[in-house]
Amino acid sequence: MQRVHMIVHGKVQGVGFRRHTQQLAARRGIVGWVRNRSDGTVEIDAQGPTEAMNKFIKGVRKGSPLSKVTRISTQSKTPRNDLRSFQITY
């Protein structure tokens, strides 16, 4: 089990990026959340099996059709037991 905190930079707000991220997570069995930040970036906290997480992160890097991801900052975190789904938060 792997948990990663990410900050995604680029054109990632107002382009369907959070919904796209939620759909990627659902397809991979990833739990956690995604939200917009006031500085124009998107923040993601995601957890799942290592192989699924690697594919999820690859999909996040690719982005949604209208987004343009320029950089992702990642930090490994300790897995949590209380995450049950992947939510768009505000």
N, C-alpha and C positions, 0 to 999 in steps of 0.2 A: 504494500500500500504506500502510495506517494501523495504528498500534499505540497502544492506550490502556490505561492502568492506572486501575482504578475501585475505589472503596470505596462499598459500598451500605449505606445505613442504613435502619432500620425493622424490621418483623417479617419477617426474612429467614432466620432459622435455625429448623430443625425444621418447615419448611412446604414442602419440596420445591423450594426456590429454586435450589440448585446443580444438581440434575438438570434442571430447567427451563432453566437457563442453558446447560447442556451441549447440550440438544436444540436450542435456538435457534441455537447456534454451528454444530452439525452441518448444520442446514438452510441456513445462509448461507455455509458454507465457511470459517468462522472458526477459527483455531487459537489455542491458549493454555491457560489454566487458570483455575479458580475454587476458592476455599477459604473456610471459616469462619474468623473471627478470634475471639480470646478475649474481645473487647469486645462481641460480639453482632452485629458487622457482617460483611459478606461482601466478600472481595477478589477482583477479576477482573483478569487480564492477557490482553487479546485483540488479535488481529491479523488483518487481512484487507483486501480491496479497500474503498475508501472508501464506495461505495454500500451494500455488504453490511454494513459496520460501522455505518453510520447506522441501518439497519434493526435490527441486533442491539442497539444501544444503546436504541433505542425499545422493543424487546421486554423488555430488562432493566428499563427504567423502569416498564413495565406490571407486571412480576413474574409469579410463578406464581399459580394460583388462590387459594391460601391465604395468600399473602404480602401485605405492605403496605409498599411502598417509599416512604419519606418524603424521602430525599435521596440523591443520587449525587455524589460528588466524583470528578472525572476529571482525568487528566494525560496529555498526549501523550508518547509514548516513541519512541525510534528503533526502527524495524522490525528484527527478528532473522531470520536465515536457518535457525536450528536448530529452529524450532517446526513440528511435523508434524501434530498433532491437538489436540483440546480435551479436557483432562483435569480431573476432580475430584481435587484434591490435599488432603492432610491435614497 
